[in-house]
Amino acid sequence: MVMPGDNVSITVELIAPIAMEEGLRFAIREGGRTVGAGVVAKIIASRSIVIGFLTKYKDTIMSLGLIGRKVGMTRVFTEDGASIPVTVLEVVPNRVTQIKTVASDGYTGLQVAYGTRRASRINKALTGHYAKTGSSAGAGIHEFPVANEVLANYIAGTNITVDIFQAGQLVDVTGTSMGKGFAGAIKRHHFKSNRASHGNSKSHNVPGSIGMAQDPGRVFPGKRMPGHLGATKVTTQNLEVVRVDAERNLLLIKGAIPGSKGGDVVVRSAIKAKATKAQGGSK
């Protein structure tokens, strides 16, 4: 693959934006040919910031990932006896159900089915979609934007296994955080409690003032207040893959990851990978 700094120039350009509530389309070109495309979510940033980010992290943004199920946590030991806490992910081979190309869809990507589900629980539309590629029914469908070089390695119906990762690699894991129900502002936003005594008789665990007086006469949007805590999309970055067990379709990732046991998570190459000292880095 041609990398930045080689003779062939790599450029990222924003195509005419789609509906602004959806985001901006971008294309990645190498030497005048399109090698990848996708959509960047609507963000409050200048076009130069968006282009700079996409250019810097092109290779990892357009890389393939996997969807697995969180089994739980355990620990493994190194050769010198050190204990490493790990999260175990069970990854049923993801099945490629559709190939997205610039010609047909305006961007490049792989659509995959993950997990398992009884065929009787799938509607007719998905049943026909799976039948086109001969793939077994999955618990859901996910899409990864990838470069043309990655598309060339897959056809509809092939499996993607844990072999795409290797021990020592840094990954980002995305999942749905544990729901905590209704929570106060102190637990939800880490506010400081008021005094327990010294003149305080009734305002110990309250957020305090939430606004002003008649002017402006309202609470500003975004004010941090009590509400539902958890059950949101969370990404934990730069986690190390400790072990890849291809025979049992398991990934062991160092540390904790978002979500409850049995929850689905997305594992991708780390976008902002920072090597630790043990991996030869400065951190």
N, C-alpha and C positions, 0 to 999 in steps of 0.2 A: 504494500500500500504506500502511496506517495505521502510523505509527511511534510509538515510545515518546514520551510528552510531548504527543500529540495529545489531542483531546477523548475519543476512544474508548479505553478502557483495554485494555491488553494484559496478560494474566495467564498464568502458567505454573503448572500444578498437577500433582502426582503422583497418578496413578490407583492403585487398589489394586494393589500390586506383584504381578508374576508370580513364578514360582519364583525365589528369591533368587540361585540360581547363574546365572541368566540376566540379571537386571537389574530395573530399574524402568520401568514405562510412564509417559509424561508426555503431557500435552495442552497445546497453546497455543491460547488463546482470545482473540478480539478482540470486544469489545462483546457478550459472551454467546454467541457462536457459535464453534465449533471450526474453526480454520484450519490446524491441523497437529497431528501426534501422532507418537510414536516410542518408542524404548526406549533408556534410558541404561544403560550397562554397570554391573555391580555394582562399586562403589567404596567405599572406607572414608572416608565423609564424611557429614556431617549432611544432613538433608533441606533445611535452609535453604541450605546451600552448593550443593546440586544445583540448587535452584530459582533461586538467584541467578545461577549460571553459565548456565543455559538461557535466562533472561530477558535477560541481557546480550548473548549471542551468538545469539539466536534467528534473525536474518536469515541469518547465514552457516551455521549448523548445518543449516538447512532449505533450503539452496541446491543447485542442480544442479551436477554436475561431469562429467568425462569420463575414460575409460580409454584410455590410449595405450601405445605401445611405444617404449622408449628406443632411439634409433638410435646416439647417440654424442655427443661434444662437438666443438665448433669455436669460432670466434670471429667476431664481426661488428664493424664499425667505425662509429663515430658520425660526424656531419658534420665535427666538429673533429679527427677522426683518432684518437680514443681507442679502444682495443681492449677489447671486452667478451667474456669467456668465456661461452658459452651451451651448454646441452644441447638437442639436437634431439629432439623427440618426434613420432612419426608416429601420427596419430589417425585410424584408419579410422572413418568415421561410426558412432557408437553407435546401435543400433536399439532403440526402445522396444518391449518385448515384453509388458509388463503394467502396468496402472495400479492402484496400491494406494489405496484410499479408507478413510475411517474407518468407513463403513457395512459394507464387505465384509471389511476386514482389521484394523480397529482403529487404523490409522494411515494417514498419507498418504505416498506415495512413488512413484518411477518405477523399474521394473525394466528394465535395458537389457542388450543383448547387445553384446559388443565383439570386435574382431578378426575373423579369418576361419578357417574350418575346413571341410574337405571334408564333404559331407553324409553320406558313407559312414562317417565316424568319429563320428557322433552317434547316441546310443541312441534307442529308439522314443519314450520319454517326452519327450525334448527335441525330437525331430523333430515330434511333434504340437504341442508348445508353440510352436515357431517357425511351424508351418503356420497356426495360428490368426490370426496377425497378418501372414502373408506375408513374414516377415523371413528373411533368409539366415542360415545357421548361423554361430555365432560361436565364438571360442575359449573363451568363458566368459560368465557372467551376473553382473551386479553390481546392487546396489540403492542408490538415493539417496533419503533422506528429504527431502521437499520440502513446501512450503506449498501450500495450495489454489490460490493465484494462479498458481503454476507449473504445477500439473496442468492448469489450464484451457487452457494453450498447447500441449498435446501430446495425441495419441491414439495408441493402439497401432499400431505399424507405421511411425511417423514417425522421421526421423533427427535425431540431435543432433550438430552439427558444432563445429569449433573457433571458430565465430563467437560462441559464448556468452562467450568471453573477448576482451579487448582489450589492446592494447599499453599497458604501464604499470601494469596491474592486478597486485596481489599475490595469490599463490596458495600453497596447501599441497600438497606432493607426497608421496604415500605409495607405498612400494615395498618389495620384499624386498632387504635388504642383501646384499652379496657374502659368500659363505661362505668363511671362512678356515681351516676345519678345526679340529683340536684345538690349543689355544693355552694357554700358561702364564699364571699369574695376573698377571705383570708386563705382558704384552702385552694380555691380555684385560681387565684392570681398572686398568691404568695404575699399578700399584704401583711403588715405588722400589726399584731394585736395591741389594743390600748392597755393602759395600766390596770393592774389587778386591784389596786387600792389607791391611797394618796389622793382622795377626793373623787375618784371615779366610782360611781355606785351602780350604773346601769348600762354603760357603753363599753363593754369589754371586747366583744367579738363582732363588731359592726364595721362596715367600710368607711363610715364617716360621711361628710357632705358629698352629694352627687351633682351639685350645680350651684347656681347663684340665685339672685333674687328675681324681681319682676323683669329685669333685663338680663339675659335674653328670655327668661320665663320658660325655659325648656331644658331637658337633659340632652347634651350633645350626643350624636350617634357615636358608637364605639366606646362609650363609657364602660369601664370594667366594673361589672356588678355580679351579684350571685346569679347562678344559672346552671345549666347542664354541664357536667364535667366529663371529659373523655368521649369515647366513641367517635373519634375523628381520625382522618388520615394523617399518619405520622411517618416520617422517614428518619431512620438512624443511619448516619454516614460513617464511612471508613471503618467497618468491622472486618476483622480478619477471618478468612476461611481456615479453620484448623485442620479439617480432614474432609476428604471427598470419598464416600463409599459408593462406588458405582454399582456393586453387586446388590446392595440393599436400597439403592436410590436414596441415600441419606447425605445431607450436608451438615457439618458441624461448624457453627459460627461462634467465634469468641464473644462472650458477653450476652447481654439481654437484647431482645428485639421487641418491637411493638406488638401488642395483641395478646389475646388469651390462647390457651391451648386449643388446638383444632382450628385456629383461624388461618385464613389464606394470606400469604405474604409474597411480595415481588422482590426478587433478588437480582441486582444488576451490578455491573462493574462500577466501582466508586468514581463519581464524577470529579471530586476534589481530593483525589488520593494523596495522602501524606504518609510517607514511609516512617516507621518508628526507628529508633536506634538499632533494635534487634534486626530490622530489615535493611539496615544500611543507610537509613536516613538521619536527619538531625533532630527529629522529635523524640 
